[in-house]
Each structure stands twice: as C-alpha cells, then as structure tokens.
Amino acid sequence: MLGLPASTELNRRIPKQKIYGKCELSPALKKAFSEQIASLHWRNKIAPEVLNLAAGKEVQELEVFELRLNDGQIDEAVLRLIDRAIPYHILFVLVWEDRMRLVLAYKETPDAKSTGVRVERYYYTDWMPVGEVVLRIEGLSMDAVYENLVRRIAGEALGDARTSTLRESVAAQGRRERIEKQIAALEAKIRREKQPKRKFELVQQLRALEASLGEGVG
C-alpha cells in the first residue's frame, strides 16, 4: 500500500480483543473502538533487523498499522489506546472506502528517570486516494527515520529541521498555539469591553502577543 520494502511486510490481522486485553478501558472507549474500527492489520515492521538501519536511542521499531474505518471517523482516544497497548512507535494508515490518511504520534520520554514514553500529540495528513502515497525510508537510523516521517506528516507546522531538533520544533508549535488561543480570547474581550481605558489596556496586551508571534516563539 505504501511502497515499503518487501522485507518489512507482515500483513497480519490483529483481533480487537488483543488490544482490549492489554489495557484497562472504559465501556465508552471500548464501544468507540468497536464501532469506529472495522478491522486492524499489522502491515509492516520497520526495524534495524529488516532494513539496513542503525538502532535508535529513542525509537527501536516503527510499526505500520492499517485501520479500516466504518464511517471515516476515529477518536484520538482510540489511537491512544492502541499506542498504549503496543510498546513501539506506530504509523497509522486510516482507510475509509477509497481514501486513506496517515497519522503518527510524536512521543517523548518525560524525564531521565522515566522508562516509558508518552504521546505528546498526533499529526495527520489530509485524506488522499488509496495507493497515492509512497513512503520513502529517509535516514540512517531509526531515530532519523521516525523524525523524517513526523516532519513529513506534520508539514509546515514544525518549521525547518535545519534550525531545531524535533523536540524543539514540537515545543515551539505548542507555544505558538497557546499564544494564538490567548490572542483569540483577548480579541473577544476587546469586542465586549465598553470602558475605553480598559479596552486600551487590552489592545496593548494584544499587540504584545501579536508581536511575540510575529517574531517567532521557537
């Protein structure tokens, strides 16, 4: 489906019960999982032993999971459930009718004492015709392959890889988004404010936030 090397192919169907059995989940989450996913297949395994790649410090393997959807919708909580159940990084290929999109989580280790990783956020491509996407394995190590995939799926949201690490790029994106929310909230306050003095103060705050956004927050 993605044009990956034949050595990475597995094409194994994963029963939904295997995911249920690895995690505690609420009835609502189990219902969403059952209703939104028609079938789940482990299509590929990208790892040093199947490709000529160096082992990564952060990424040991990258699994490619195909999720066939019933109605084109999937809750992020369902993706997080699968990510919790599988101890590796996962590239999700969502398929609905004749369209597909890619989803990949940015994960990081919370601190030096932690042995696990946590999902910070998900990145999505747009919906595309099935068979249109060809994934290139770019990088000499698993860490590099993963970073290049995250950046490719995220697009312009993460900025230039030449000027910041992936962790720095994701953190800068988070800061930009927080400032954008603050700007939207201030604009709403300014529209409602009747007192000229208070409105002037809010406008000054707004200009300061807009300036910080324009100068870059990374």
Secondary structure, DSSP 8 states (H G I E B T S, - for coil): -----GGGEEEEE--HHHHHTTS---HHHHHHHHHHEEEEEEEEEE-TTTTT-B--SS-S-EEEEEEEESSS---HHHHHHHHHHSSSEEEEEEEETTEEEEEEEEEE-SSTT--S-EEEEEEE---EETT-------SSBHHHHHHHHHHHHHGGGG--TTTS-HHHHHHHHHHHHHHHHHHHHHHHHHHH---HHHHHHHHHHHHHHHHHHHH---
